[in-house]
Amino acid sequence: MAKILVTGGLGFIGSHTVVELQQAGHEAVIIDDLSNTTSDVLERIVSITNQKPEFVELDLKDKSAVYSFFENHKDIDGVIHFAAYKAVGESVHKPLEYYENNFGSLVHILQGMRDYDLDNLIFSSSCTVYGETDDLPITENSPVVEALSPYGNTKQVGEEILKDAIRAHNFNVVSLRYFNPIGAHPTAKIGELPLGVPLNLVPYVTQTAIGLREQLAVFGNDYETRDGTCVRDYIHVVDVAKAHVIAVERLVSKKNADNYEVFNLGTGTGSTVLEVIQSFEKVSGEKLNYKIVDRRPGDVTAAYADTTKANEVLGWTTEKTLDDAMADAWRWEKKIRQEMADKVKS
C-alpha cells in the first residue's frame, strides 16, 4: 500500500482517481482549493469506498502553505498533480491567471518534493500539447508544436519544467497526456459538476437536457471532418482514473524505464461533437436543443490518440464506450439535480 498525495483531488478526474486508489488498497491525501469544486465531494467519495481520505484545503500558489503540508506529511510515497485551471476557451481570455496558477502550483509542489526528499510524480498533462496536427492518430512521438491556447501552453511548458527539474534533481515523473475525459462514476455518486457555466462539452449537454441551460452551442460545422464538427477522443473518466493508479504503482515500485515517461490516455477513436450529441440522445431518450455557432478561438480540428504505448507498457486499456460515458454522465446529472431540489424542499 502506498500513500499518495492527490492535488485537485476533489475535482472531476481527481475524485475518480482517489476512488480508484482507495479501491486498489492505497491511501489518498487530498489537497484542493475548492476553486472549481465543493467539499461535499469528500463525503461522496466516502459513500463509494467506505474510506475517508484526509483532506487539506490550501492554495498551491501559497508556497509556505505547501511547505507546511509537506512538513506534516513526511510519509507520502508519491504525488498525482491534477490541480490546474483547465478550460481552453477561458484561458484565451484569462492568460495571466492561467500562467500564475498552473506554473506556480507545479513549481511549489516540485520545490516541496525536492526539499522533503520525495521523488515520484504523476503529471496531469493533455493532448493539447500536440496543438494542431495532421499526424493522426497522435503518438507520444508526435511533434509538440506551438500551442493554440494559454492552457495548452501551460501543459507544454509544464512538461519542460519537469524535464529541467529531473536533470537537476532525483525525480521520477510520468506525464499522462489525456484526451477528453467525460462521464461519471457508475454509482452516480461523483461526476463532473463545474461551478458556474460549464466550459466542457458533456456537462453542457447534460445541463441543457435537464433544463439548466437553454441551448448548447456547437462551435463550428465547417471543419474538414465527416460532419463538419470538431473531432475529439472522448474517454470515460473511470478509465482515466485507473491509468493513474497503474502509473503511480509503476513509479512507487521503481518499474519505470526512465526518469521521465509520457503516455497518451485515450480510446484511440475520434468522435465528432455531433456524434457525442447523437450518443447522448440515444442513451437518454432526450432530444437535445443545440445550435451551430461560429468557431471558438483555440480549438483544433481533430485530435485522437494512438494508445499503443500505454496499452503495451502500462498494460492499461479502456473498458468503457462513448455510450457508457454519456449514460453515466446523464445518470449523474439527474441524480445531482434531484439532490439539489430535495435540499431546497427541506
C-alpha positions, 0 to 999 in steps of 0.5 A: 500500500502506498500513500499518495498525495492527490492535488485537485483531488476533489475535482472531476478526474481527481475524485475518480482517481482517489476512488480508484486508489482507495479501491486498489488498497492505497491511501489518498491525501487530498489537497484542493482549493475548492476553486472549481469544486465543493467539499461535499465531494469528500463525503461522496467519495466516502459513500463509494469506498467506505474510506475517508481520505484526509483532506487539506484545503490550501492554495498551491500558489501559497508556497509556505502553505505547501511547505507546511503540508509537506512538513506534516506529511513526511510519509507520502510515497508519491504525488498525482498533480491534477490541480490546474485551471483547465478550460481552453476557451477561458484561458484565451481570455484569462492568460495571466491567471492561467500562467500564475496558477498552473506554473506556480502550483507545479513549481511549489509542489516540485520545490516541496518534493525536492526539499522533503526528499520525495521523488515520484510524480504523476503529471496531469498533462493533455493532448493539447500539447500536440496543438494542431496536427495532421499526424493522426492518430497522435503518438507520444512521438508526435511533434509538440508544436506551438500551442493554440491556447494559454492552457495548452501552453501551460501543459507544454511548458509544464512538461519542460519544467519537469524535464529541467527539474529531473536533470537537476534533481532525483525525480521520477515523473510520468506525464499522462497526456489525456484526451477528453475525459467525460462521464461519471462514476457508475454509482452516480455518486461523483461526476463532473459538476463545474461551478458556474457555466460549464466550459466542457462539452458533456456537462453542457449537454447534460445541463441543457437536457435537464433544463439548466441551460437553454441551448448548447452551442456547437462551435463550428460545422465547417471543419474538414471532418465527416460532419463538419464538427470538431473531432475529439477522443472522448474517454470515460473518466473511470478509465482515466482514473485507473491509468493513474493508479497503474502509473503511480504503482509503476513509479512507487515500485521503481518499474519505470524505464526512465526518469521521465515517461509520457503516455497518451490516455485515450480510446484511440477513436475520434468522435465528432461533437455531433456524434457525442450529441447523437450518443447522448440522445440515444442513451437518454431518450432526450432530444437535445436543443443545440445550435451551430455557432461560429468557431471558438478561438483555440480549438483544433480540428481533430485530435485522437490518440494512438494508445499503443504505448500505454496499452503495451507498457502500462498494460492499461486499456479502456473498458468503457464506450462513448455510450457508457460515458454519456449514460453515466454522465446523464445518470449523474446529472439527474441524480445531482439535480434531484439532490439539489431540489430535495435540499431546497424542499427541506 
